[in-house]
Amino acid sequence: GKKIKIVIAPYLASQPSYDQLWLDHFERSTPAATQAGQSAMGIISQHGLPVALIAGDSWSGRVKTVTDRLKPKMTAILKRKGYGNIRVETGPEGFGDMLEDPDNMVTSVSELFAQARAEKRAVAIALPIEFLAENTDTLFAHAALMFDGLPGFKTYQGPPDGVDWSKPYVRQFQQGQTLQIYAGSPGSDDQARASQALASGIGTLFKK
């Protein structure tokens, strides 16, 4: 018969350490420009939801705060890497294809890769900020949606033997002038940093 007090801590992605995890990962995944002023696109990739569910999803209402913090910092990283014509966009990996989004209400990661190719950008790097570990979405289902038709991709191909899962599983596809990079989820070496962000959020509930 005791009353239980339920306290909800700030969400993990509200912590600066969560931002830094992804910014460090993005910087490591982005090659330096080979010529001055080359153009680049950074893509903050999200899992995605059916369009009809987005309005009622609590995370979808908060994630723009996170992406708005990341975009200028990703732009600064691309500038440090030597790029001069820069776009940083956000798009879903799933639920943005013709079947799930026939009215083209959202711009998917696949469509952003296509835009980067059409703009003849030197590089386009997708950073999956909602995935802390590889799973069937990142490895197979979303991969089929994002990479279908790119040189060297086979639908539902498994990771090669000998992948070091302590590191991000990065995939690269060269098409025309554009190198398309999927930065992969953090490997086990970086996943502890997400735990630190979670601990920081919980820590805000306690008096120092």
Secondary structure, 3 states (H helix, E strand, C coil): CCCCCCCCCCCHHHCHHHHHHHHHHHHHHCCCCCCCCCEEEEEEEECCCCHHHHCCCHHHHHHHHHHHHHHHHHHHHHHHCCCCEEEEEEEECCCCCCCCCCCCCCCCHHHHHHHHHHCCCCEEEEEECCCCCCCHHHHHHHHHHHHCCCCCCCCCCCCCCCCCCCCCCCEEEEECCEEEEECCCCCHHHHHHHHHHHHHHHHCCCCC
